[in-house]
């Protein structure tokens, strides 16, 4: 996750609000890693396809493609 934060900062890639990094997982506002193009939709598990997200935003997004370029 440190690589993602170093690249993108601490904003949720889904809702764009700040992620409070010290919050413990699996709290709803804790940090999680979201696959922009979900693995279930053929997205690779690589740094270019992940973003920081609130855990609740990531759960709500599920395996949807939101703003992702295929």
Secondary structure, 3 states (H helix, E strand, C coil): CHHHHHHHCCECCCCCCECCCCCCCCCCCCEEEEECCCHHHCCCCCHHHEEEEEHHHHHHHCCCCCCCCC
